[in-house]
Amino acid sequence: MSGDRFARHESGDSSYRHRSLGRSARVLALAAALTLGYAVVQAAGGVWTGSLALLADAVHMATDGAALLFALAASIVARRPVTDRHSFGLARAEVIAAFVNALAMLALVGWIFYEAIDRLRQPVPVQGLGVVLIAAVGLAINALVAWALSRDRDNVNTRAALIHVIGDLLGSVAAISAGLIIHFGGPLLADPLLSVFVALLIVRSTLAVLRVTTRVLLDGVPEGIDYEQVGLALAQVRGVRSVHDLHVWSMVPGRTALTAHLRVDRIESWPTILAESRRVLRERFAIDHATLQPEWPPPREVPIALAGPPAH
């Protein structure tokens, strides 16, 4: 088609989205550098002190660093414009990254459980004071990263990364607690027990990310939107007889799309019906990307009088 008759769709908030993604990329880059850098220090400290809580937190930070790099790559990809092959753009790349990050977190939790059970059976000596000092620095770094990520509330991938970092915060607190208990003569079992406690907290947050991302990837109706109420609202627009082939889904979290067929009384009224339908969807359900197709009854058929057989 000629350029003056066809243009790729660009949403009205595309410039805002690009600025938002650029900010997210900078935040994720800083978070990844800090997280991966100190993960190496914690890993060495975990081996030196013999602490499972500290070693688990080091592996957690390394996994988070990789997840943050993955999220950074997804944010960069998501900034690419609409193309002939990807008419919606690549914004859903960040949802895929968040989904993979959550799966990686579940795998990490499984490893923590396995190691904790082994240490409950055979306790390992731990240098409590060394654990406290190393974990305290890790806590400060995790707090800084969490603060930076929490300031970006628009990007689902950044929110998923924040869950990882919160897990790191809890891991650092657990490691400090385990180190203090052991340093002051408490049981060695404190180290694996606190690791299990942190793992259970991480599972809850990770399942929430999986629920949101799975719903998006399966084109499910977004949380907070009642499918039946959307159909009823459209059916109540003046001039609409009925609604069918209604589909509601999330392109990305926070951005809902809709398609539907509306059977109308008169096609001449379609511009008014379309404007009112879009207003209802926008104001009542925060749906700003809607494709509505009109249908109207065919003209009443006039019976055709059949001629009799020719006279002979």
HELIX and SHEET records of a PDB file:
HELIX    1   1 SER A   14  THR A   49  1                                  36    
HELIX    2   2 LEU A   52  ALA A   78  1                                  27    
HELIX    3   3 ALA A   93  ARG A  121  1                                  29    
HELIX    4   4 GLY A  128  SER A  150  1                                  23    
HELIX    5   5 VAL A  156  HIS A  183  1                                  28    
HELIX    6   6 ALA A  190  LEU A  217  1                                  28    
HELIX    7   7 TYR A  227  ALA A  235  1                                   9    
HELIX    8   8 ILE A  267  SER A  269  5                                   3    
HELIX    9   9 TRP A  270  PHE A  285  1                                  16    
SHEET    1   A 3 VAL A 240  VAL A 252  0                                        
SHEET    2   A 3 ARG A 255  VAL A 264 -1                                        
SHEET    3   A 3 HIS A 289  GLU A 295  1                                        
END                                                                             
